[in-house]
């Protein structure tokens, strides 16, 4: 079976992308990143991809901070289609996905979120969990829909909130769980166990 071709969209350091690449390079995950796109030209995601010879795309959106304009998102759809990607993987992508992408890749866009959805959607979910005083939080891989972190849940991993946790220590443990869970779920896609 051929490796699953993925396009990865992110805005930050690229730590989830790095965990996916590590699993792929070790042979534990049969995916091949064919495009890395970011709305942050200085992102670690783009640097990592460039260093590995993976095609990159810097998304320029001067008008909006939380979404892409119709023209820009349509151009991104074109780049993803040209790459041959079979699955769009959001890894720290900080913009809402709208109809052009959703219609072009139905049930082919996944995201990882740092909480046990539906609890604590949106930004800084680990801070929300601390403020709420919950004993357990974690991370969720889900299909992307038009809402904020409302898509169908694929898998979750629990992380305990420990006495004395700070936002930084809790976030670090959630990221460790993300780095295990995301490659596991992508493996299910690569084996065609998920639609």
Steps between C-alpha positions, in 0.01 A plus 500: 500500500636842404562762770210738558576843352429780746498878493582654839372846599640676805579838648769434759805302603400183320533259795210280386640502146835391645334208684325392178828518307681306771241221491515492120881489491507217754261296284228504767277722283446467125440861398681730261468875555465657155427859615555710810303825511501774761342840554819597685796542264741457793342183637704204611273282287620665178865492608480132583332417170750706298791323670351164396425603142122494550306749287394804704239770466496826698140617520470878479179638646521873577129556567395251768665351808276203577406375153603525137325708239314307232769569240787396726327183618411406141867546404597274791253237378674516159843448657379204705337340196816553293705327771288185470427494875235249605456639852536853642658497846464809719787522747477818702319684221344804664234599247146379447456279194220616271295362210763492224715252694208316658330447164823401323600243764186364671594281799861533388604779741606411854616706796651439842375711789652524851192400701248220530242651268228612526654652813714812452485577127691795359822663613715405800297193591752394767452837675124453479538156661710639785255785561209253508675285762450171314698193606550369147547660161686376192487524123260414220543416133186589307366558153478869414165662430387863477482545879776566751625158612153348445579227247446128557746359753735229374716431807596649835779464754459595865756703697463546878513850645753471781514699824724800444462492120561826321372581155849419367541161671151387408539613140832313473337173615206549265744551213674173588162327472432678169831379361395141569133526402526682167736248333282216634188648339679581175612137496134396497444723195810361329374142553160612359330417830337844504288634213 
